[in-house]
């Protein structure tokens, strides 16, 4: 099942972290579009920053937004690293990424948000929850690496290939 999935090593974990960062950025893009066509709903990162980092309110709204996104992207990168640390047999399952994305969301909604007292979680209807769930499925697809799989035969290692033309100082091939 997971024979094409590289073994867990520093390279696979770092790449998974980078995919987590990109996935969190993609979620921001999706949120920007959905906010433009529907009513503005406070996102989990916005609610967390608003309720737990009140010193940010002293900043200009533009700077508050930028820092909120940086927190979200950092959380996304950390989630990607955690995915990269999962065993190969789990990461090798094509559904592991999307299910992981949903697990991240449900973990926040059911565990982290209540523990931190983030009140927004139970104030939203089905449409908002469905959009956030789909947002996290997107995150999982990107983190799972199915859109940009590891190079075949690399075992998760990135190798530099010599170009077919002569290189200065290296002599003939």
MODELLER restraints for C-alpha pairs under 7 A, 6 or more apart:
rsr = mdl.restraints
at = mdl.atoms
rsr.add(forms.Gaussian(group=physical.xy_distance, feature=features.Distance(at['CA:1:A'], at['CA:92:A']), mean=6.45, stdev=0.5))
rsr.add(forms.Gaussian(group=physical.xy_distance, feature=features.Distance(at['CA:1:A'], at['CA:93:A']), mean=6.80, stdev=0.5))
rsr.add(forms.Gaussian(group=physical.xy_distance, feature=features.Distance(at['CA:2:A'], at['CA:88:A']), mean=6.81, stdev=0.5))
rsr.add(forms.Gaussian(group=physical.xy_distance, feature=features.Distance(at['CA:2:A'], at['CA:89:A']), mean=5.60, stdev=0.5))
rsr.add(forms.Gaussian(group=physical.xy_distance, feature=features.Distance(at['CA:2:A'], at['CA:92:A']), mean=3.94, stdev=0.5))
rsr.add(forms.Gaussian(group=physical.xy_distance, feature=features.Distance(at['CA:2:A'], at['CA:93:A']), mean=6.38, stdev=0.5))
rsr.add(forms.Gaussian(group=physical.xy_distance, feature=features.Distance(at['CA:5:A'], at['CA:88:A']), mean=6.54, stdev=0.5))
rsr.add(forms.Gaussian(group=physical.xy_distance, feature=features.Distance(at['CA:5:A'], at['CA:92:A']), mean=5.30, stdev=0.5))
rsr.add(forms.Gaussian(group=physical.xy_distance, feature=features.Distance(at['CA:6:A'], at['CA:155:A']), mean=4.71, stdev=0.5))
rsr.add(forms.Gaussian(group=physical.xy_distance, feature=features.Distance(at['CA:6:A'], at['CA:156:A']), mean=4.65, stdev=0.5))
rsr.add(forms.Gaussian(group=physical.xy_distance, feature=features.Distance(at['CA:7:A'], at['CA:88:A']), mean=5.86, stdev=0.5))
rsr.add(forms.Gaussian(group=physical.xy_distance, feature=features.Distance(at['CA:7:A'], at['CA:155:A']), mean=6.49, stdev=0.5))
rsr.add(forms.Gaussian(group=physical.xy_distance, feature=features.Distance(at['CA:7:A'], at['CA:156:A']), mean=6.59, stdev=0.5))
rsr.add(forms.Gaussian(group=physical.xy_distance, feature=features.Distance(at['CA:8:A'], at['CA:84:A']), mean=6.99, stdev=0.5))
rsr.add(forms.Gaussian(group=physical.xy_distance, feature=features.Distance(at['CA:8:A'], at['CA:85:A']), mean=6.66, stdev=0.5))
rsr.add(forms.Gaussian(group=physical.xy_distance, feature=features.Distance(at['CA:8:A'], at['CA:88:A']), mean=6.45, stdev=0.5))
rsr.add(forms.Gaussian(group=physical.xy_distance, feature=features.Distance(at['CA:11:A'], at['CA:156:A']), mean=6.51, stdev=0.5))
rsr.add(forms.Gaussian(group=physical.xy_distance, feature=features.Distance(at['CA:11:A'], at['CA:157:A']), mean=6.38, stdev=0.5))
rsr.add(forms.Gaussian(group=physical.xy_distance, feature=features.Distance(at['CA:12:A'], at['CA:84:A']), mean=6.14, stdev=0.5))
rsr.add(forms.Gaussian(group=physical.xy_distance, feature=features.Distance(at['CA:12:A'], at['CA:156:A']), mean=5.87, stdev=0.5))
rsr.add(forms.Gaussian(group=physical.xy_distance, feature=features.Distance(at['CA:13:A'], at['CA:81:A']), mean=5.42, stdev=0.5))
rsr.add(forms.Gaussian(group=physical.xy_distance, feature=features.Distance(at['CA:13:A'], at['CA:84:A']), mean=4.35, stdev=0.5))
rsr.add(forms.Gaussian(group=physical.xy_distance, feature=features.Distance(at['CA:13:A'], at['CA:85:A']), mean=6.18, stdev=0.5))
rsr.add(forms.Gaussian(group=physical.xy_distance, feature=features.Distance(at['CA:14:A'], at['CA:81:A']), mean=6.56, stdev=0.5))
rsr.add(forms.Gaussian(group=physical.xy_distance, feature=features.Distance(at['CA:16:A'], at['CA:80:A']), mean=4.83, stdev=0.5))
rsr.add(forms.Gaussian(group=physical.xy_distance, feature=features.Distance(at['CA:16:A'], at['CA:81:A']), mean=5.46, stdev=0.5))
rsr.add(forms.Gaussian(group=physical.xy_distance, feature=features.Distance(at['CA:16:A'], at['CA:83:A']), mean=6.69, stdev=0.5))
rsr.add(forms.Gaussian(group=physical.xy_distance, feature=features.Distance(at['CA:16:A'], at['CA:84:A']), mean=5.11, stdev=0.5))
rsr.add(forms.Gaussian(group=physical.xy_distance, feature=features.Distance(at['CA:16:A'], at['CA:143:A']), mean=5.95, stdev=0.5))
rsr.add(forms.Gaussian(group=physical.xy_distance, feature=features.Distance(at['CA:17:A'], at['CA:77:A']), mean=4.64, stdev=0.5))
rsr.add(forms.Gaussian(group=physical.xy_distance, feature=features.Distance(at['CA:17:A'], at['CA:78:A']), mean=6.21, stdev=0.5))
rsr.add(forms.Gaussian(group=physical.xy_distance, feature=features.Distance(at['CA:17:A'], at['CA:80:A']), mean=4.12, stdev=0.5))
rsr.add(forms.Gaussian(group=physical.xy_distance, feature=features.Distance(at['CA:17:A'], at['CA:81:A']), mean=4.23, stdev=0.5))
rsr.add(forms.Gaussian(group=physical.xy_distance, feature=features.Distance(at['CA:18:A'], at['CA:77:A']), mean=6.13, stdev=0.5))
rsr.add(forms.Gaussian(group=physical.xy_distance, feature=features.Distance(at['CA:19:A'], at['CA:80:A']), mean=6.29, stdev=0.5))
rsr.add(forms.Gaussian(group=physical.xy_distance, feature=features.Distance(at['CA:19:A'], at['CA:142:A']), mean=6.08, stdev=0.5))
rsr.add(forms.Gaussian(group=physical.xy_distance, feature=features.Distance(at['CA:19:A'], at['CA:143:A']), mean=4.97, stdev=0.5))
rsr.add(forms.Gaussian(group=physical.xy_distance, feature=features.Distance(at['CA:20:A'], at['CA:76:A']), mean=4.84, stdev=0.5))
rsr.add(forms.Gaussian(group=physical.xy_distance, feature=features.Distance(at['CA:20:A'], at['CA:77:A']), mean=4.27, stdev=0.5))
rsr.add(forms.Gaussian(group=physical.xy_distance, feature=features.Distance(at['CA:20:A'], at['CA:79:A']), mean=6.20, stdev=0.5))
rsr.add(forms.Gaussian(group=physical.xy_distance, feature=features.Distance(at['CA:20:A'], at['CA:80:A']), mean=4.09, stdev=0.5))
rsr.add(forms.Gaussian(group=physical.xy_distance, feature=features.Distance(at['CA:20:A'], at['CA:143:A']), mean=5.24, stdev=0.5))
rsr.add(forms.Gaussian(group=physical.xy_distance, feature=features.Distance(at['CA:21:A'], at['CA:73:A']), mean=5.35, stdev=0.5))
rsr.add(forms.Gaussian(group=physical.xy_distance, feature=features.Distance(at['CA:21:A'], at['CA:74:A']), mean=6.79, stdev=0.5))
rsr.add(forms.Gaussian(group=physical.xy_distance, feature=features.Distance(at['CA:21:A'], at['CA:76:A']), mean=5.23, stdev=0.5))
rsr.add(forms.Gaussian(group=physical.xy_distance, feature=features.Distance(at['CA:21:A'], at['CA:77:A']), mean=4.26, stdev=0.5))
rsr.add(forms.Gaussian(group=physical.xy_distance, feature=features.Distance(at['CA:23:A'], at['CA:76:A']), mean=7.00, stdev=0.5))
rsr.add(forms.Gaussian(group=physical.xy_distance, feature=features.Distance(at['CA:23:A'], at['CA:139:A']), mean=4.78, stdev=0.5))
rsr.add(forms.Gaussian(group=physical.xy_distance, feature=features.Distance(at['CA:23:A'], at['CA:142:A']), mean=5.61, stdev=0.5))
rsr.add(forms.Gaussian(group=physical.xy_distance, feature=features.Distance(at['CA:23:A'], at['CA:143:A']), mean=6.56, stdev=0.5))
rsr.add(forms.Gaussian(group=physical.xy_distance, feature=features.Distance(at['CA:24:A'], at['CA:72:A']), mean=6.73, stdev=0.5))
rsr.add(forms.Gaussian(group=physical.xy_distance, feature=features.Distance(at['CA:24:A'], at['CA:73:A']), mean=5.23, stdev=0.5))
rsr.add(forms.Gaussian(group=physical.xy_distance, feature=features.Distance(at['CA:24:A'], at['CA:76:A']), mean=5.15, stdev=0.5))
rsr.add(forms.Gaussian(group=physical.xy_distance, feature=features.Distance(at['CA:24:A'], at['CA:139:A']), mean=6.50, stdev=0.5))
rsr.add(forms.Gaussian(group=physical.xy_distance, feature=features.Distance(at['CA:25:A'], at['CA:73:A']), mean=6.45, stdev=0.5))
rsr.add(forms.Gaussian(group=physical.xy_distance, feature=features.Distance(at['CA:27:A'], at['CA:135:A']), mean=5.82, stdev=0.5))
rsr.add(forms.Gaussian(group=physical.xy_distance, feature=features.Distance(at['CA:27:A'], at['CA:139:A']), mean=6.82, stdev=0.5))
rsr.add(forms.Gaussian(group=physical.xy_distance, feature=features.Distance(at['CA:45:A'], at['CA:68:A']), mean=6.34, stdev=0.5))
rsr.add(forms.Gaussian(group=physical.xy_distance, feature=features.Distance(at['CA:45:A'], at['CA:72:A']), mean=6.10, stdev=0.5))
rsr.add(forms.Gaussian(group=physical.xy_distance, feature=features.Distance(at['CA:46:A'], at['CA:68:A']), mean=6.37, stdev=0.5))
rsr.add(forms.Gaussian(group=physical.xy_distance, feature=features.Distance(at['CA:47:A'], at['CA:118:A']), mean=6.58, stdev=0.5))
rsr.add(forms.Gaussian(group=physical.xy_distance, feature=features.Distance(at['CA:47:A'], at['CA:120:A']), mean=6.67, stdev=0.5))
rsr.add(forms.Gaussian(group=physical.xy_distance, feature=features.Distance(at['CA:48:A'], at['CA:118:A']), mean=6.24, stdev=0.5))
rsr.add(forms.Gaussian(group=physical.xy_distance, feature=features.Distance(at['CA:49:A'], at['CA:68:A']), mean=6.53, stdev=0.5))
rsr.add(forms.Gaussian(group=physical.xy_distance, feature=features.Distance(at['CA:51:A'], at['CA:118:A']), mean=6.83, stdev=0.5))
rsr.add(forms.Gaussian(group=physical.xy_distance, feature=features.Distance(at['CA:56:A'], at['CA:64:A']), mean=6.10, stdev=0.5))
rsr.add(forms.Gaussian(group=physical.xy_distance, feature=features.Distance(at['CA:80:A'], at['CA:143:A']), mean=5.82, stdev=0.5))
rsr.add(forms.Gaussian(group=physical.xy_distance, feature=features.Distance(at['CA:90:A'], at['CA:96:A']), mean=6.38, stdev=0.5))
rsr.add(forms.Gaussian(group=physical.xy_distance, feature=features.Distance(at['CA:91:A'], at['CA:144:A']), mean=6.97, stdev=0.5))
rsr.add(forms.Gaussian(group=physical.xy_distance, feature=features.Distance(at['CA:96:A'], at['CA:144:A']), mean=6.82, stdev=0.5))
rsr.add(forms.Gaussian(group=physical.xy_distance, feature=features.Distance(at['CA:97:A'], at['CA:140:A']), mean=4.11, stdev=0.5))
rsr.add(forms.Gaussian(group=physical.xy_distance, feature=features.Distance(at['CA:97:A'], at['CA:141:A']), mean=5.13, stdev=0.5))
rsr.add(forms.Gaussian(group=physical.xy_distance, feature=features.Distance(at['CA:97:A'], at['CA:143:A']), mean=6.08, stdev=0.5))
rsr.add(forms.Gaussian(group=physical.xy_distance, feature=features.Distance(at['CA:97:A'], at['CA:144:A']), mean=4.15, stdev=0.5))
rsr.add(forms.Gaussian(group=physical.xy_distance, feature=features.Distance(at['CA:98:A'], at['CA:137:A']), mean=4.59, stdev=0.5))
rsr.add(forms.Gaussian(group=physical.xy_distance, feature=features.Distance(at['CA:98:A'], at['CA:138:A']), mean=6.92, stdev=0.5))
rsr.add(forms.Gaussian(group=physical.xy_distance, feature=features.Distance(at['CA:98:A'], at['CA:140:A']), mean=4.08, stdev=0.5))
rsr.add(forms.Gaussian(group=physical.xy_distance, feature=features.Distance(at['CA:98:A'], at['CA:141:A']), mean=5.17, stdev=0.5))
rsr.add(forms.Gaussian(group=physical.xy_distance, feature=features.Distance(at['CA:99:A'], at['CA:140:A']), mean=6.77, stdev=0.5))
rsr.add(forms.Gaussian(group=physical.xy_distance, feature=features.Distance(at['CA:100:A'], at['CA:140:A']), mean=5.74, stdev=0.5))
rsr.add(forms.Gaussian(group=physical.xy_distance, feature=features.Distance(at['CA:101:A'], at['CA:136:A']), mean=4.69, stdev=0.5))
rsr.add(forms.Gaussian(group=physical.xy_distance, feature=features.Distance(at['CA:101:A'], at['CA:137:A']), mean=5.16, stdev=0.5))
rsr.add(forms.Gaussian(group=physical.xy_distance, feature=features.Distance(at['CA:101:A'], at['CA:139:A']), mean=5.65, stdev=0.5))
rsr.add(forms.Gaussian(group=physical.xy_distance, feature=features.Distance(at['CA:101:A'], at['CA:140:A']), mean=4.13, stdev=0.5))
rsr.add(forms.Gaussian(group=physical.xy_distance, feature=features.Distance(at['CA:102:A'], at['CA:133:A']), mean=6.29, stdev=0.5))
rsr.add(forms.Gaussian(group=physical.xy_distance, feature=features.Distance(at['CA:102:A'], at['CA:136:A']), mean=5.56, stdev=0.5))
rsr.add(forms.Gaussian(group=physical.xy_distance, feature=features.Distance(at['CA:102:A'], at['CA:137:A']), mean=5.92, stdev=0.5))
rsr.add(forms.Gaussian(group=physical.xy_distance, feature=features.Distance(at['CA:105:A'], at['CA:136:A']), mean=6.50, stdev=0.5))
rsr.add(forms.Gaussian(group=physical.xy_distance, feature=features.Distance(at['CA:109:A'], at['CA:121:A']), mean=6.24, stdev=0.5))
rsr.add(forms.Gaussian(group=physical.xy_distance, feature=features.Distance(at['CA:150:A'], at['CA:156:A']), mean=6.25, stdev=0.5))
rsr.add(forms.Gaussian(group=physical.xy_distance, feature=features.Distance(at['CA:166:A'], at['CA:172:A']), mean=6.32, stdev=0.5))
